[in-house]
């Protein structure tokens, strides 16, 4: 029983960390990747062949 409780608590902590680090609106990892990708697309789009 103790092992199951520890496992569930660990999973809850992992989910909370994911939400706070990766999926956070505005300044999470996902938002930073999106911003840098948009900037790269803009630079590539302005290249004149």
Secondary structure, 3 states (H helix, E strand, C coil): CHHHHHHHHHHHHHHHHHHHHCCCCCCCHHHHHHHHHHHHHHHHHCCCC
